[in-house]
Amino acid sequence: MTKRFEDAVAEIRKLPAEQQDRVADLPIELTGKEEAPALTPEQVAGVHLALEQFKRGEFACDESAERLLYRPWK
């Protein structure tokens, strides 16, 4: 294991258990060892809504996206 990976795991260990499980989904999915967790019906509906908005050309302006991406996280 690389030093960078070990550092990342050390930081992940500080997270609450639920967040650790969410973080763990990515490498498990990438290695193909396990299926990705199924989406809830609400999440599926959100994806469908986003795709419909995309098809209509409805996008957030750059300023709105930057406000969301670069806001201070609590």
N, CA and C atoms as a LAMMPS dump frame, in Angstrom:
ITEM: TIMESTEP
0
ITEM: NUMBER OF ATOMS
222
ITEM: BOX BOUNDS ff ff ff
-5.0000000000000000e+02 5.0000000000000000e+02
-5.0000000000000000e+02 5.0000000000000000e+02
-5.0000000000000000e+02 5.0000000000000000e+02
ITEM: ATOMS id mol type element x y z
1 1 1 N 0.852 -1.165 0
2 1 2 C 0 0 0
3 1 3 C 0.903 1.235 0
4 2 1 N 0.54 2.23 -0.808
5 2 2 C 1.359 3.431 -0.876
6 2 3 C 1.116 4.317 0.338
7 3 1 N 2.041 5.223 0.584
8 3 2 C 1.919 6.167 1.703
9 3 3 C 0.671 7.037 1.528
10 4 1 N 0.438 7.468 0.299
11 4 2 C -0.731 8.322 0.043
12 4 3 C -2.023 7.571 0.364
13 5 1 N -2.082 6.301 -0.029
14 5 2 C -3.271 5.501 0.249
15 5 3 C -3.437 5.299 1.753
16 6 1 N -2.34 5.023 2.444
17 6 2 C -2.389 4.859 3.901
18 6 3 C -2.88 6.135 4.575
19 7 1 N -2.421 7.288 4.092
20 7 2 C -2.873 8.57 4.647
21 7 3 C -4.371 8.761 4.426
22 8 1 N -4.835 8.387 3.236
23 8 2 C -6.26 8.515 2.941
24 8 3 C -7.08 7.613 3.861
25 9 1 N -6.635 6.398 4.059
26 9 2 C -7.352 5.466 4.937
27 9 3 C -7.372 5.997 6.368
28 10 1 N -6.27 6.587 6.792
29 10 2 C -6.222 7.155 8.147
30 10 3 C -7.263 8.261 8.304
31 11 1 N -7.438 9.081 7.289
32 11 2 C -8.445 10.14 7.347
33 11 3 C -9.859 9.566 7.318
34 12 1 N -10.053 8.543 6.511
35 12 2 C -11.373 7.91 6.416
36 12 3 C -11.758 7.277 7.744
37 13 1 N -10.799 6.725 8.463
38 13 2 C -11.085 6.11 9.759
39 13 3 C -11.645 7.118 10.766
40 14 1 N -11.394 8.395 10.547
41 14 2 C -11.893 9.437 11.452
42 14 3 C -13.363 9.769 11.202
43 15 1 N -13.895 9.315 10.075
44 15 2 C -15.281 9.617 9.718
45 15 3 C -16.246 8.715 10.479
46 16 1 N -17.5 9.148 10.606
47 16 2 C -18.516 8.267 11.196
48 16 3 C -18.691 7.017 10.323
49 17 1 N -19.179 5.946 10.928
50 17 2 C -19.294 4.656 10.238
51 17 3 C -20.086 4.743 8.933
52 18 1 N -21.189 5.478 8.942
53 18 2 C -22.009 5.587 7.734
54 18 3 C -21.22 6.204 6.583
55 19 1 N -20.45 7.25 6.87
56 19 2 C -19.638 7.886 5.829
57 19 3 C -18.512 6.956 5.38
58 20 1 N -17.93 6.207 6.296
59 20 2 C -16.891 5.248 5.919
60 20 3 C -17.441 4.237 4.918
61 21 1 N -18.659 3.758 5.168
62 21 2 C -19.269 2.794 4.252
63 21 3 C -19.493 3.404 2.877
64 22 1 N -19.918 4.661 2.842
65 22 2 C -20.125 5.324 1.547
66 22 3 C -18.815 5.478 0.797
67 23 1 N -17.749 5.833 1.501
68 23 2 C -16.437 5.974 0.867
69 23 3 C -15.949 4.617 0.364
70 24 1 N -16.226 3.565 1.114
71 24 2 C -15.766 2.222 0.749
72 24 3 C -16.423 1.705 -0.525
73 25 1 N -17.603 2.224 -0.865
74 25 2 C -18.293 1.75 -2.064
75 25 3 C -17.472 1.954 -3.329
76 26 1 N -16.748 3.055 -3.438
77 26 2 C -16.015 3.361 -4.668
78 26 3 C -14.934 2.329 -4.981
79 27 1 N -13.966 2.07 -4.083
80 27 2 C -12.952 1.075 -4.451
81 27 3 C -13.53 -0.325 -4.646
82 28 1 N -14.573 -0.656 -3.885
83 28 2 C -15.193 -1.969 -4.063
84 28 3 C -15.794 -2.063 -5.46
85 29 1 N -16.464 -1.005 -5.88
86 29 2 C -17.056 -0.993 -7.212
87 29 3 C -15.967 -1.02 -8.289
88 30 1 N -14.907 -0.245 -8.098
89 30 2 C -13.833 -0.174 -9.09
90 30 3 C -13.115 -1.512 -9.28
91 31 1 N -12.982 -2.276 -8.217
92 31 2 C -12.297 -3.562 -8.324
93 31 3 C -13.214 -4.651 -8.846
94 32 1 N -14.509 -4.359 -8.934
95 32 2 C -15.457 -5.339 -9.436
96 32 3 C -15.755 -6.46 -8.458
97 33 1 N -15.382 -6.28 -7.215
98 33 2 C -15.592 -7.311 -6.2
99 33 3 C -17.046 -7.397 -5.76
100 34 1 N -17.765 -6.334 -5.958
101 34 2 C -19.133 -6.281 -5.459
102 34 3 C -19.911 -5.294 -6.313
103 35 1 N -21.189 -5.523 -6.441
104 35 2 C -22.043 -4.592 -7.166
105 35 3 C -22.148 -3.276 -6.396
106 36 1 N -22.319 -2.204 -7.128
107 36 2 C -22.567 -0.911 -6.486
108 36 3 C -23.909 -0.975 -5.77
109 37 1 N -24.044 -0.262 -4.672
110 37 2 C -25.324 -0.288 -3.969
111 37 3 C -26.444 0.236 -4.872
112 38 1 N -27.602 -0.357 -4.749
113 38 2 C -28.754 0.062 -5.555
114 38 3 C -29.22 1.444 -5.122
115 39 1 N -29.718 2.184 -6.08
116 39 2 C -30.266 3.5 -5.78
117 39 3 C -31.657 3.351 -5.189
118 40 1 N -31.993 4.286 -4.331
119 40 2 C -33.346 4.321 -3.789
120 40 3 C -34.286 4.838 -4.885
121 41 1 N -35.579 4.609 -4.752
122 41 2 C -36.521 5.164 -5.74
123 41 3 C -36.409 6.688 -5.859
124 42 1 N -36.144 7.356 -4.746
125 42 2 C -35.996 8.818 -4.79
126 42 3 C -34.751 9.208 -5.589
127 43 1 N -33.666 8.452 -5.424
128 43 2 C -32.454 8.752 -6.174
129 43 3 C -32.651 8.498 -7.667
130 44 1 N -33.348 7.418 -8.003
131 44 2 C -33.643 7.125 -9.412
132 44 3 C -34.483 8.252 -10.009
133 45 1 N -35.482 8.717 -9.266
134 45 2 C -36.31 9.823 -9.745
135 45 3 C -35.461 11.073 -9.963
136 46 1 N -34.508 11.327 -9.07
137 46 2 C -33.624 12.477 -9.216
138 46 3 C -32.752 12.38 -10.46
139 47 1 N -32.275 11.182 -10.753
140 47 2 C -31.462 10.97 -11.964
141 47 3 C -32.32 11.222 -13.204
142 48 1 N -33.543 10.702 -13.21
143 48 2 C -34.436 10.915 -14.355
144 48 3 C -34.737 12.397 -14.536
145 49 1 N -34.979 13.097 -13.444
146 49 2 C -35.23 14.532 -13.523
147 49 3 C -34.018 15.258 -14.11
148 50 1 N -32.834 14.912 -13.63
149 50 2 C -31.61 15.555 -14.129
150 50 3 C -31.416 15.284 -15.621
151 51 1 N -31.704 14.061 -16.07
152 51 2 C -31.567 13.738 -17.491
153 51 3 C -32.561 14.527 -18.336
154 52 1 N -33.777 14.677 -17.843
155 52 2 C -34.776 15.471 -18.561
156 52 3 C -34.34 16.929 -18.65
157 53 1 N -33.818 17.466 -17.558
158 53 2 C -33.328 18.847 -17.571
159 53 3 C -32.17 18.986 -18.555
160 54 1 N -31.299 18.001 -18.589
161 54 2 C -30.17 18.012 -19.523
162 54 3 C -30.678 18.037 -20.963
163 55 1 N -31.668 17.186 -21.267
164 55 2 C -32.215 17.125 -22.622
165 55 3 C -32.832 18.459 -23.038
166 56 1 N -33.389 19.189 -22.065
167 56 2 C -33.989 20.495 -22.357
168 56 3 C -32.949 21.617 -22.365
169 57 1 N -31.708 21.281 -22.065
170 57 2 C -30.665 22.306 -22.044
171 57 3 C -30.693 23.178 -20.813
172 58 1 N -31.288 22.67 -19.747
173 58 2 C -31.387 23.434 -18.504
174 58 3 C -30.166 23.137 -17.637
175 59 1 N -29.279 24.094 -17.594
176 59 2 C -28.057 23.938 -16.816
177 59 3 C -27.923 25.082 -15.822
178 60 1 N -27.235 24.826 -14.741
179 60 2 C -26.93 25.897 -13.799
180 60 3 C -25.882 26.802 -14.444
181 61 1 N -25.982 28.096 -14.174
182 61 2 C -24.961 29.006 -14.682
183 61 3 C -23.656 28.744 -13.932
184 62 1 N -22.552 29.181 -14.505
185 62 2 C -21.239 28.947 -13.889
186 62 3 C -21.172 29.49 -12.469
187 63 1 N -21.765 30.674 -12.249
188 63 2 C -21.703 31.272 -10.911
189 63 3 C -22.428 30.41 -9.878
190 64 1 N -23.588 29.864 -10.247
191 64 2 C -24.326 29.005 -9.31
192 64 3 C -23.543 27.744 -8.998
193 65 1 N -22.961 27.146 -10.02
194 65 2 C -22.182 25.926 -9.818
195 65 3 C -20.964 26.2 -8.938
196 66 1 N -20.283 27.311 -9.18
197 66 2 C -19.111 27.643 -8.373
198 66 3 C -19.485 27.929 -6.929
199 67 1 N -20.625 28.603 -6.704
200 67 2 C -21.072 28.845 -5.328
201 67 3 C -21.29 27.531 -4.599
202 68 1 N -21.87 26.556 -5.286
203 68 2 C -22.114 25.256 -4.673
204 68 3 C -20.803 24.498 -4.446
205 69 1 N -19.951 24.471 -5.446
206 69 2 C -18.716 23.684 -5.357
207 69 3 C -17.711 24.257 -4.363
208 70 1 N -17.681 25.576 -4.253
209 70 2 C -16.634 26.201 -3.439
210 70 3 C -17.153 26.793 -2.132
211 71 1 N -18.378 26.413 -1.734
212 71 2 C -18.893 26.908 -0.468
213 71 3 C -18.169 26.206 0.669
214 72 1 N -18.093 26.841 1.824
215 72 2 C -17.462 26.176 2.956
216 72 3 C -18.328 25.007 3.424
217 73 1 N -17.733 23.847 3.579
218 73 2 C -18.45 22.658 4.017
219 73 3 C -18.372 22.54 5.527
220 74 1 N -19.45 22.142 6.128
221 74 2 C -19.487 22.022 7.59
222 74 3 C -19.341 20.589 8.012
